[in-house]
Amino acid sequence: METTPQWLPPQPVSQPDTPPPSRPSIAPEPEPAWKKALGPLAVVGALALKFGKVALIAVKGAKFLTTSLSMLISIAAYTFIFGLPFAIGFVALLFVHEMGHYIQLRREGVTPGRMIFVPLLGAVISARSFGGSALAEARVGLAGPILGSLGALVVALWAVAADSDLLQAIAFIGFFLNLFNLLPVVPLDGGRAMAAMAPWMWFVGLAGSLTLVFVFPNPILILIVLFMVFEVYRRWKHRHEAFDGNPEYYKVKTTHRLLVGAVYVGLIIALAIGMDLTFLERDFDDT
């Protein structure tokens, strides 16, 4: 049997792909020279802003660490002498006292520096200015004992409510601390007040401090008096020159002198009463 061939329809011949017609290329516009110059500066500025914030946070952290570390060292030093509870209370009252200076410096428009606790010597806040006048210096100086006295008063009231001899002893040392700082000699707070009242009183305070050294010889007291001698000499020698950027630094109105004097004397009386009320009679049976 013959077979009839099956014929398939012819397959279309595939044509090679033809690329689309190319468009004429357009050269990119050259970048302006000012963009080229500012580009690296923008990167540097962004990095400086970023790391500047980090640096600012680090500086603030350093201040906090300096204060907290020196506070802990002071607590450790006082613990060896008085025990931990008393040391914590004493350093806390020191902190309250210094916060009075800190707050008043801010009110005078001055940015306070670090608060540093010095074992067995107290604490101090660094500042580039006292406010630009002797009156401002007196306000800054008296703000510490004012707030410190209120802190000691709170502890004294707490001692009465809790019937605690420990708290009473802490209150007593708080009153004493603020009263001692009212000695009329720089760099103590009383000397700051005398800058507005009568700078010649610095010599009276210095004479009283020297008397204390002879009556109660103490290495710490001797060191404090040496600071006093240096500071009184420096301030008195330059009293007729511009101080803290003000050529009339020590010119204070009579009414302001009287007001500073009233606060100063009032603090002394209040602190003396506080010490008398919180004084504890101790004998050998208590040891």
C-alpha positions as CSV (number, residue, x, y, z in Angstrom):
1,M,0.0,0.0,0.0
2,E,1.4,3.3,-1.0
3,T,1.2,6.0,1.5
4,T,0.6,9.6,0.7
5,P,3.1,11.9,2.2
6,Q,1.7,14.3,4.7
7,W,2.9,17.9,3.9
8,L,3.2,20.3,6.7
9,P,2.7,24.0,6.1
10,P,6.0,25.8,5.7
11,Q,7.4,27.2,8.9
12,P,8.1,31.0,8.9
13,V,11.7,31.8,8.8
14,S,12.8,33.5,12.1
15,Q,14.2,36.9,11.5
16,P,17.1,38.2,13.7
17,D,16.0,40.6,16.4
18,T,16.6,44.1,15.4
19,P,17.6,46.5,18.1
20,P,15.4,49.5,18.5
21,P,16.7,52.6,17.0
22,S,19.2,54.2,19.3
23,R,18.5,57.7,20.7
24,P,21.1,60.2,20.6
25,S,22.9,60.3,24.0
26,I,22.7,63.6,25.9
27,A,25.8,64.5,27.9
28,P,25.1,65.2,31.7
29,E,25.3,68.7,32.8
30,P,28.5,69.4,34.7
31,E,28.0,69.8,38.5
32,P,28.4,73.4,39.6
33,A,31.7,74.2,41.2
34,W,30.0,75.4,44.4
35,K,28.4,72.1,44.9
36,K,31.7,70.3,44.6
37,A,33.2,72.7,47.1
38,L,30.4,72.5,49.6
39,G,29.9,68.7,49.3
40,P,32.9,67.8,51.5
41,L,32.2,70.7,53.9
42,A,28.6,69.4,54.3
43,V,29.9,65.9,55.2
44,V,32.4,67.5,57.7
45,G,29.7,69.7,59.2
46,A,27.4,66.7,59.6
47,L,30.1,64.7,61.3
48,A,31.0,67.7,63.5
49,L,27.4,68.2,64.5
50,K,27.1,64.5,65.4
51,F,30.3,64.2,67.3
52,G,29.8,67.6,68.8
53,K,26.7,66.4,70.5
54,V,28.5,63.4,71.7
55,A,31.3,65.5,73.0
56,L,28.8,67.8,74.8
57,I,27.1,64.8,76.4
58,A,30.6,63.5,77.4
59,V,31.5,66.8,79.0
60,K,28.3,66.9,81.0
61,G,28.9,63.3,81.9
62,A,32.4,64.1,83.0
63,K,31.0,66.9,85.3
64,F,28.5,64.4,86.8
65,L,31.2,61.7,87.2
66,T,33.6,64.2,88.8
67,T,30.9,65.3,91.3
68,S,29.6,61.8,92.1
69,L,33.1,60.2,92.3
70,S,34.4,63.0,94.6
71,M,31.3,62.6,96.7
72,L,31.8,58.8,97.1
73,I,35.5,59.4,98.0
74,S,34.4,61.9,100.7
75,I,31.9,59.5,102.1
76,A,34.5,56.8,102.2
77,A,36.9,59.1,104.0
78,Y,34.4,60.2,106.6
79,T,33.2,56.6,107.1
80,F,36.6,55.7,108.5
81,I,36.2,58.4,111.2
82,F,32.5,58.6,111.9
83,G,30.9,55.5,110.3
84,L,28.8,55.1,107.2
85,P,25.4,56.5,108.3
86,F,26.9,59.7,109.7
87,A,29.2,60.1,106.7
88,I,26.3,59.9,104.2
89,G,24.3,62.4,106.2
90,F,27.2,64.8,106.5
91,V,28.0,64.7,102.8
92,A,24.3,65.1,102.0
93,L,24.2,68.3,104.0
94,L,27.4,69.5,102.2
95,F,25.6,68.9,98.9
96,V,22.6,70.9,100.0
97,H,24.9,73.8,101.1
98,E,26.7,73.8,97.8
99,M,23.4,73.7,95.9
100,G,22.5,77.0,97.5
101,H,25.6,78.5,95.8
102,Y,24.8,76.7,92.6
103,I,21.2,78.0,92.4
104,Q,22.2,81.6,93.2
105,L,25.0,81.6,90.6
106,R,22.4,80.6,88.0
107,R,20.2,83.4,89.2
108,E,23.1,85.8,88.8
109,G,23.5,84.7,85.2
110,V,26.7,82.7,85.9
111,T,27.2,79.2,84.6
112,P,28.5,77.2,87.5
113,G,31.4,74.7,87.0
114,R,32.0,71.4,88.7
115,M,30.9,70.7,92.2
116,I,33.9,68.9,93.8
117,F,34.0,67.3,97.3
118,V,37.3,67.4,99.0
119,P,37.7,64.8,101.8
120,L,38.0,66.5,105.2
121,L,37.9,70.0,103.7
122,G,34.3,70.2,102.5
123,A,33.2,71.0,98.9
124,V,33.5,73.7,96.3
125,I,31.8,74.9,93.1
126,S,34.1,76.4,90.5
127,A,32.8,79.6,88.7
128,R,34.4,82.2,86.5
129,S,32.5,85.0,88.1
130,F,30.5,85.9,91.2
131,G,28.0,87.9,89.4
132,G,29.9,91.1,88.5
133,S,29.6,93.0,91.8
134,A,30.3,92.6,95.5
135,L,26.5,92.6,96.2
136,A,26.1,89.6,93.9
137,E,29.1,87.9,95.5
138,A,27.4,88.4,98.9
139,R,24.2,86.9,97.6
140,V,26.0,83.9,96.2
141,G,28.0,83.5,99.4
142,L,25.0,83.7,101.8
143,A,22.8,81.4,99.6
144,G,24.9,78.4,100.7
145,P,24.4,78.9,104.5
146,I,20.7,79.7,103.9
147,L,19.9,76.5,102.1
148,G,22.3,74.5,104.2
149,S,20.7,75.8,107.4
150,L,17.3,74.8,106.1
151,G,18.7,71.3,105.3
152,A,20.0,71.0,108.8
153,L,16.7,72.1,110.2
154,V,14.9,69.4,108.3
155,V,17.2,66.8,109.7
156,A,16.7,68.2,113.2
157,L,12.9,68.0,112.9
158,W,13.3,64.5,111.5
159,A,15.5,63.6,114.6
160,V,12.8,64.8,116.9
161,A,10.1,62.8,115.1
162,A,12.2,59.7,115.0
163,D,13.8,60.2,118.4
164,S,17.2,59.5,116.8
165,D,20.5,60.6,118.3
166,L,22.2,59.9,115.0
167,L,20.0,62.3,113.1
168,Q,20.4,64.9,115.9
169,A,24.2,64.6,115.7
170,I,24.0,65.1,111.9
171,A,21.8,68.1,112.3
172,F,24.3,69.6,114.9
173,I,27.2,69.1,112.5
174,G,25.1,70.7,109.7
175,F,24.5,73.8,111.8
176,F,28.1,74.0,112.8
177,L,29.3,73.6,109.2
178,N,27.2,76.5,108.0
179,L,28.2,78.6,111.1
180,F,31.9,78.0,110.4
181,N,31.5,79.1,106.8
182,L,30.2,82.5,108.1
183,L,33.6,83.4,109.4
184,P,34.2,86.9,107.9
185,V,37.2,85.9,105.7
186,V,37.6,84.9,102.1
187,P,37.2,82.3,100.6
188,L,34.5,81.4,103.2
189,D,30.9,82.4,102.7
190,G,31.2,85.1,105.4
191,G,34.0,86.6,103.6
192,R,31.8,86.9,100.5
193,A,29.3,88.8,102.5
194,M,32.0,91.1,103.9
195,A,32.9,92.0,100.3
196,A,29.6,93.9,100.2
197,M,29.6,95.0,103.8
198,A,33.1,95.9,104.9
199,P,36.2,94.3,103.2
200,W,38.4,95.3,106.1
201,M,36.6,92.7,108.2
202,W,38.6,90.1,106.3
203,F,41.5,90.9,108.6
204,V,39.3,90.4,111.7
205,G,38.2,87.0,110.4
206,L,41.8,86.1,109.6
207,A,42.9,87.1,113.1
208,G,40.2,84.9,114.6
209,S,41.2,82.0,112.3
210,L,44.8,82.3,113.3
211,T,43.7,82.3,117.0
212,L,41.8,79.0,116.4
213,V,45.0,77.5,114.9
214,F,47.0,78.3,118.1
215,V,44.2,77.2,120.4
216,F,43.2,74.0,118.5
217,P,46.2,73.1,116.3
218,N,45.0,71.0,113.5
219,P,46.6,70.2,110.1
220,I,43.3,70.7,108.2
221,L,42.7,74.0,110.0
222,I,46.2,75.1,109.2
223,L,45.7,74.3,105.5
224,I,42.4,76.3,105.5
225,V,44.1,79.3,107.1
226,L,46.9,79.3,104.6
227,F,44.2,79.5,101.8
228,M,42.7,82.4,103.8
229,V,46.0,84.3,104.0
230,F,46.6,84.0,100.3
231,E,43.1,85.0,99.3
232,V,42.9,88.0,101.7
233,Y,46.2,89.2,100.5
234,R,45.2,88.9,96.8
235,R,41.8,90.5,97.2
236,W,43.0,93.4,99.4
237,K,45.9,94.2,97.2
238,H,43.7,94.6,94.1
239,R,40.6,96.1,95.9
240,H,41.0,99.4,94.0
241,E,41.3,97.7,90.6
242,A,38.6,96.2,88.4
243,F,37.4,92.9,89.8
244,D,35.3,90.4,88.0
245,G,35.2,92.9,85.1
246,N,33.7,95.7,87.1
247,P,35.9,98.7,88.1
248,E,33.3,99.7,90.7
249,Y,32.9,96.2,92.1
250,Y,33.0,97.1,95.8
251,K,30.7,100.1,95.6
252,V,27.5,99.0,97.3
253,K,24.6,101.1,98.4
254,T,24.1,101.6,102.2
255,T,20.7,100.0,102.2
256,H,22.1,96.9,100.5
257,R,25.0,96.8,103.0
258,L,22.4,96.9,105.9
259,L,20.3,94.2,104.2
260,V,23.4,91.9,103.8
261,G,24.4,92.6,107.4
262,A,20.9,91.7,108.7
263,V,20.9,88.4,106.8
264,Y,24.4,87.7,108.0
265,V,23.7,88.4,111.7
266,G,20.4,86.6,111.5
267,L,22.0,83.5,110.2
268,I,24.6,83.5,112.9
269,I,21.9,83.8,115.6
270,A,19.7,81.1,114.0
271,L,22.7,78.7,113.6
272,A,23.9,79.2,117.2
273,I,20.4,78.4,118.4
274,G,20.3,75.3,116.2
275,M,23.6,74.1,117.5
276,D,22.4,74.6,121.1
277,L,19.2,72.7,120.6
278,T,20.8,69.8,118.8
279,F,23.9,69.5,121.1
280,L,24.2,66.0,122.6
281,E,25.8,65.4,126.0
282,R,28.1,62.5,125.7
283,D,30.2,60.7,128.4
284,F,32.4,57.6,128.5
285,D,29.3,55.4,129.2
286,D,28.1,56.2,125.7
287,T,31.2,54.9,124.0
